[in-house]
Structure formats: C-alpha cells, structure tokens
Amino acid sequence: MEGIATFIALGALGGLLRLLLHTESLAEAITYSNIRWVAVGAISGLAYYFLHTEHDFPNSFMTIVTGYAGVDVIEAGSRKLSRMLNELFKA
C-alpha cells in the first residue's frame, strides 16, 4: 500500500511542478482549473503505479514526469473528443 501512496504523491508533485511553472501569480495558481493539474497529476501517478516494472529511481522520476505531462495528454484528448462529438451531432 505504501507503494501506491508514493506514486500518487510523486504524480501530484509533477502536477504541482507544472502549476508552479505555468502560473505567474498566487491568485492565478489557486483557481480551480489550475488546482486540478495537481489532482490529475496524482491520478496519473496512480496509473503509472500499475504500469511500472520495479520501484527505483527512474520509475520515481518518470512518475513525476507523468504527473507533469498527464494533464496535457488528458486535455488534448478531451478537446479532440469534444470536436469529434460536435462535428458528429452538428450534421
């Protein structure tokens, strides 16, 4: 169980890192759309827990990277799905 918590925390750390690098002020950082980056990072860390092979430094580092980049992957997929559904139901 400790392993899962570690991966979730590292994923959240990646989301927090993204938050700190992409916002310019504290007021901007504490908006819902930005705080969700940390939550999505934690979820990405959980997903990476089930995909990793062993617990060592590279996997710990990759969990942080997954938490950082997971938000972009989810947002891009969401936008594409939204466009596809709009085109499908527009016609």
C-alpha positions in Angstrom: 0.0 0.0 0.0 2.9 2.3 0.7 4.0 2.0 -2.9 0.6 3.3 -4.2 0.8 6.3 -1.9 4.3 7.1 -3.1 3.3 7.0 -6.7 0.2 9.2 -6.1 2.4 11.7 -4.2 5.0 11.8 -6.9 2.4 12.3 -9.6 0.9 15.1 -7.5 4.4 16.6 -7.2 4.6 16.6 -11.0 1.2 18.3 -11.3 2.4 20.9 -8.7 5.6 21.4 -10.6 3.5 22.1 -13.7 1.3 24.5 -11.7 4.4 26.5 -10.4 6.0 26.7 -13.8 2.9 27.8 -15.8 1.4 30.4 -13.4 2.6 33.8 -12.8 0.9 34.7 -9.5 -0.6 33.1 -6.5 -4.1 34.3 -7.4 -3.8 32.6 -10.8 -2.4 29.4 -9.2 -5.3 28.9 -6.8 -8.0 28.8 -9.5 -9.9 25.6 -10.0 -8.6 25.0 -13.5 -5.0 25.2 -12.2 -5.5 23.2 -9.0 -6.9 20.3 -11.0 -3.5 19.9 -12.5 -2.3 18.6 -9.1 -5.3 16.2 -8.9 -4.8 15.0 -12.5 -1.1 14.5 -11.7 -2.0 12.4 -8.7 -4.3 10.3 -10.9 -1.5 9.9 -13.5 0.8 8.8 -10.7 -1.7 6.1 -9.7 -2.0 5.0 -13.3 1.8 4.8 -13.6 1.9 2.6 -10.5 0.0 -0.1 -12.3 2.3 0.3 -15.4 5.8 0.3 -13.8 8.1 -2.7 -13.5 10.0 -2.0 -10.4 10.4 0.7 -7.8 13.7 2.5 -8.3 14.9 6.0 -9.2 14.0 6.0 -12.9 10.4 5.0 -12.1 10.1 7.6 -9.4 11.4 10.3 -11.7 9.1 9.1 -14.5 6.1 9.2 -12.1 6.9 13.0 -11.6 7.1 13.4 -15.4 3.9 11.5 -15.9 2.1 13.8 -13.4 3.5 16.8 -15.2 2.6 15.7 -18.7 -0.6 13.7 -17.9 -2.6 16.9 -17.8 -1.6 17.8 -21.3 -2.5 14.3 -22.6 -5.9 14.3 -20.9 -6.7 17.9 -22.1 -5.7 17.2 -25.7 -7.8 14.0 -25.7 -10.7 15.8 -24.2 -10.5 18.6 -26.8 -10.3 16.2 -29.7 -13.2 14.1 -28.4 -15.3 17.3 -28.0 -14.5 18.4 -31.5 -15.4 15.0 -32.9 -18.7 14.9 -31.0 -19.6 18.4 -32.1 -19.0 17.5 -35.7 -20.9 14.3 -35.4 -24.0 16.0 -33.9 -23.7 19.2 -35.9 -24.6 17.5 -39.2 
